[in-house]
Amino acid sequence: MPRDSLLSIGEFARRSRLSLKALRLYDRLGLLAPADVDPGTGYRRYREDQLLQARLIVMMRRVEIPLAQVAEIVAAPGAVGADVLAAYWDHSERRFAAQRELVARLRASLLSGAMTADKYVIGERDVPAQVVLTEKRSLRITDLKAWLPDAMGRLAGLAGKHGGLGGGLFAIFEGEVNEDSDGPVEVCAPAADPDCLPPDLPVRTEAAHREAYTTITKAQLEYPQILSAYDAVAQWIDRAGLSPAGPPREVYPCTDIAAAAPADPVCDIAFPIRGSRSSSSGR
C-alpha cells in the first residue's frame, strides 16, 4: 500500500483516541503494529482498517482488562477472541462476587470489633493413617490455580496405574499461599494398595488424626472467598477449646470439579485437631 494512503501516527491517534505513548507501547507489545515504519526516520503509519482493532483495545482497557489478556483476545480469530473475552469476564465476575462477600465480612468485623465468619456447618471426623503419593511445590496464589489440578491429575494417574486411589485427594498448606507468600503446598493421593507402589515413587505415610472440617461448594472455592471457610473452622476450633495439630488442608472427594455446578459440594476445608471439646463450645 502506498505510504501516502496510510494514516500518520498523529491522525491515527486522534481518530482512535489513543495517545502517541500508548500507540508506541502497543507496538512494542505486539498489540497494534503500524502498517509501515520509515526505515530512515522511524515514523509510523497505519491503515485505516486498523482503527477497529485500536478502538477494541480502547474499550477493553476502559474495563481494566490487563494488556496480556487484551493481546490474547486481539490475536485470536473473531469468534475465538469473543470466546476468550467471555471466559475472562466470567472468571472476573466470579472473582468480583467473592471479593464482594469478603468486603462485607470485613465491614461487619470493623463494625463489631471482632472477626466474623459466615455460617458454615463444622463437623469432626477421624482419619486413618494413609500411605500417599505426594508432590510438593512452593508457589504464590497466581500459580496455584493452574498447578493444583495438574498435580492432582498426575498423582491420581499414578495411583490408578498401581492399585488405584484409596480416598479423596488432598492438598496440605504448610504455609500461607497468597500474593506475597508461597506456601509450600503438598498434594497427596492416598493409595488403595500401598504394596502395589514401586519404590521409586514419592511416597510417605500420613499419620492418623482427628480433624474439624466444613464442606464448601464450587462457588465458595474461589479465592479469596475460600478464606472465609478457613476462618470459620479455625474459629470453631478455638471456641471448642481445641488446638490445631497440623497445617490445614483441602480435601477433594469430587474428582471432576470443572463439571460441578456452582452450588455443588466439591471440597472440605479441614484442620487436624488435638484436645477435648470444652462444655462451652458452640456447634
C-alpha positions in Angstrom: 0.0 0.0 0.0 1.4 3.4 -0.9 2.6 5.4 2.1 0.5 8.4 1.1 -2.7 6.3 1.5 -1.8 5.5 5.1 -2.7 7.5 8.2 0.0 9.3 10.0 0.6 8.3 13.7 -0.9 11.7 14.8 -4.1 11.2 12.7 -4.4 7.6 13.8 -4.0 8.6 17.4 -6.7 11.3 17.1 -9.2 9.0 15.4 -8.5 6.0 17.6 -8.5 8.1 20.8 -5.1 6.6 21.8 -2.2 8.7 22.8 1.1 8.5 20.9 2.7 7.0 24.0 0.0 4.2 24.1 0.5 3.5 20.4 4.2 3.1 20.8 3.6 0.8 23.8 1.1 -1.3 21.9 3.6 -1.6 19.1 6.3 -2.9 21.4 3.9 -5.4 22.9 2.8 -6.6 19.5 -0.8 -5.5 20.2 -1.1 -3.0 17.4 1.9 -2.8 15.0 2.0 0.0 12.4 1.4 -0.9 8.8 4.6 0.9 7.8 7.7 2.2 9.5 10.0 4.6 7.6 13.5 3.0 7.8 15.2 6.4 7.9 13.1 8.3 10.3 11.3 5.5 12.2 8.0 7.3 11.5 4.9 5.1 11.9 1.9 4.9 9.6 -1.3 2.9 10.0 -4.0 1.6 7.7 -7.5 2.9 8.2 -8.9 -0.6 8.8 -6.6 -0.8 11.9 -8.9 1.7 13.6 -11.3 -1.1 14.6 -8.6 -3.0 16.4 -7.5 0.2 18.1 -11.0 1.0 19.3 -11.5 -2.5 20.6 -8.3 -2.2 22.6 -9.5 1.2 24.0 -12.8 -0.4 25.1 -11.1 -3.4 26.7 -8.7 -1.1 28.6 -11.7 1.0 29.8 -13.0 -2.1 31.7 -9.5 -2.7 33.0 -8.7 -5.9 31.1 -4.9 -6.5 31.5 -2.8 -5.9 28.5 -1.7 -9.6 28.4 -5.3 -10.7 28.2 -6.0 -7.9 25.6 -3.2 -9.3 23.5 -4.6 -12.8 23.6 -8.1 -11.6 22.6 -7.0 -9.4 19.6 -4.6 -12.1 18.4 -7.4 -14.7 18.1 -9.7 -15.0 15.1 -13.0 -13.1 15.7 -15.2 -15.8 17.1 -12.4 -17.3 19.1 -11.4 -13.9 20.5 -15.1 -13.4 21.6 -15.0 -16.7 23.4 -11.7 -15.8 25.2 -13.2 -12.5 26.2 -16.4 -14.2 27.5 -14.3 -16.7 29.5 -12.1 -14.0 31.0 -15.1 -11.9 32.0 -16.9 -14.9 33.5 -13.9 -15.6 35.7 -13.7 -11.9 36.6 -17.3 -11.8 37.7 -16.8 -14.8 40.0 -13.8 -13.1 41.5 -15.7 -9.9 42.0 -18.5 -11.8 43.7 -16.0 -13.5 46.1 -14.3 -10.1 46.8 -17.7 -8.5 47.5 -18.5 -11.1 50.1 -15.1 -10.7 51.7 -15.5 -6.9 51.9 -18.9 -7.4 53.5 -17.2 -9.6 56.2 -14.5 -7.1 56.7 -17.1 -4.3 57.2 -19.0 -6.5 59.7 -15.8 -7.2 61.6 -14.9 -3.5 61.7 -18.4 -2.6 63.0 -18.4 -5.4 65.6 -14.8 -5.1 66.7 -14.3 -8.9 66.2 -13.6 -11.2 63.3 -16.8 -12.7 61.9 -17.2 -15.8 59.8 -20.0 -17.0 57.6 -22.5 -19.7 58.8 -20.5 -22.8 57.9 -21.5 -26.2 59.4 -18.5 -27.6 61.1 -18.0 -31.3 61.8 -15.4 -33.6 63.3 -14.1 -37.0 62.0 -11.4 -39.5 62.5 -9.0 -40.0 59.6 -7.0 -43.3 59.5 -3.3 -43.5 58.6 -2.8 -43.4 54.8 0.1 -44.1 52.5 0.1 -41.3 50.0 1.8 -40.3 46.8 3.0 -36.8 47.1 4.1 -33.7 45.1 5.2 -30.5 46.8 5.7 -27.0 45.4 6.4 -23.5 46.8 4.2 -21.1 44.8 2.0 -18.0 45.1 -1.7 -17.8 44.6 -1.4 -16.7 41.0 0.3 -20.0 40.1 -1.7 -22.3 42.5 -4.9 -22.5 40.4 -3.1 -24.0 37.4 -0.6 -26.2 39.4 -3.1 -27.8 41.8 -5.4 -29.6 39.4 -2.4 -30.6 37.2 -0.6 -32.1 40.3 -3.8 -33.9 41.4 -4.3 -35.3 37.9 -0.7 -36.6 37.8 -0.9 -38.2 41.2 -4.4 -39.7 40.5 -3.0 -41.1 37.3 0.0 -42.7 39.1 -2.3 -44.2 41.8 -4.6 -45.5 39.1 -1.7 -47.4 37.5 -0.6 -49.0 40.8 -3.7 -50.3 42.7 -6.0 -47.2 42.5 -6.9 -44.4 44.8 -7.7 -45.2 48.4 -9.7 -41.9 49.1 -10.1 -38.3 48.2 -7.0 -36.3 47.1 -6.0 -33.5 49.4 -3.6 -30.5 49.5 -1.8 -29.6 52.7 -1.0 -25.9 53.0 2.2 -25.9 55.1 2.4 -22.1 54.9 0.3 -19.2 53.7 -0.3 -19.0 49.9 -1.3 -15.6 48.7 0.0 -12.7 46.7 3.1 -12.3 48.9 3.7 -15.8 50.4 4.5 -19.1 48.6 3.5 -21.9 50.9 4.7 -24.6 50.3 1.8 -26.8 49.3 1.8 -30.6 49.2 -0.7 -32.6 47.1 -1.4 -36.1 48.4 -3.1 -39.0 46.7 -4.0 -41.9 49.1 -3.0 -45.3 47.7 -5.6 -48.1 47.8 -2.9 -50.8 47.9 0.4 -49.5 49.1 2.1 -52.8 48.3 1.5 -52.1 44.6 3.6 -48.9 44.6 7.0 -49.1 43.0 9.9 -48.0 45.4 10.9 -45.1 43.1 7.6 -43.1 43.5 7.4 -40.2 46.0 5.5 -41.8 48.9 5.1 -41.2 52.6 2.7 -42.1 55.4 0.1 -39.5 56.6 -0.5 -40.2 60.3 -3.9 -41.0 61.7 -5.6 -37.9 63.2 -8.9 -36.3 64.1 -9.9 -33.2 62.2 -12.5 -30.5 62.2 -13.9 -29.6 58.7 -16.5 -27.9 56.7 -17.7 -28.6 53.2 -17.8 -25.9 50.6 -19.4 -25.5 47.2 -17.7 -24.8 43.8 -18.8 -21.1 44.1 -17.1 -20.9 47.6 -13.9 -22.4 46.2 -12.9 -19.1 44.6 -10.1 -17.2 46.1 -10.4 -15.1 48.3 -13.9 -16.3 49.3 -12.4 -19.7 50.3 -10.6 -18.0 53.1 -13.9 -17.5 54.9 -14.2 -21.3 55.3 -10.7 -21.5 56.7 -11.6 -18.7 59.2 -14.8 -20.4 60.2 -13.1 -23.8 61.0 -10.2 -22.0 62.9 -12.7 -20.0 65.0 -14.8 -23.1 65.8 -11.6 -24.9 66.9 -10.8 -22.0 69.2 -14.3 -21.8 70.7 -14.4 -25.6 71.2 -11.2 -25.3 73.4 -9.2 -27.4 70.9 -5.9 -26.6 69.1 -4.6 -27.3 65.6 -2.4 -30.4 65.4 -1.0 -29.7 61.9 -1.4 -27.5 58.9 -4.8 -27.1 57.2 -5.8 -28.9 54.1 -8.3 -29.0 51.3 -9.8 -32.5 50.7 -11.3 -33.1 47.3 -13.8 -36.0 47.3 -15.2 -34.6 44.0 -12.9 -35.7 41.1 -14.5 -33.5 38.4 -14.7 -30.0 39.8 -14.9 -28.5 36.3 -18.2 -30.3 35.6 -19.7 -29.3 39.0 -22.4 -26.7 39.3 -21.7 -23.6 41.5 -23.9 -25.0 44.3 -22.4 -28.5 44.3 -20.2 -29.5 47.2 -16.6 -30.1 45.9 -14.2 -29.7 48.8 -13.7 -29.9 52.5 -11.6 -27.4 54.4 -10.0 -29.4 57.3 -7.7 -28.8 60.3 -6.1 -31.7 62.3 -7.0 -31.1 65.9 -6.0 -32.2 69.4 -7.6 -31.9 72.8 -11.1 -32.4 74.2 -14.1 -30.1 73.4 -15.0 -27.8 76.2 -18.5 -27.7 77.6 -18.9 -24.1 76.4 -18.2 -24.8 72.8 -20.8 -23.9 70.2 -21.9 -26.2 67.4 
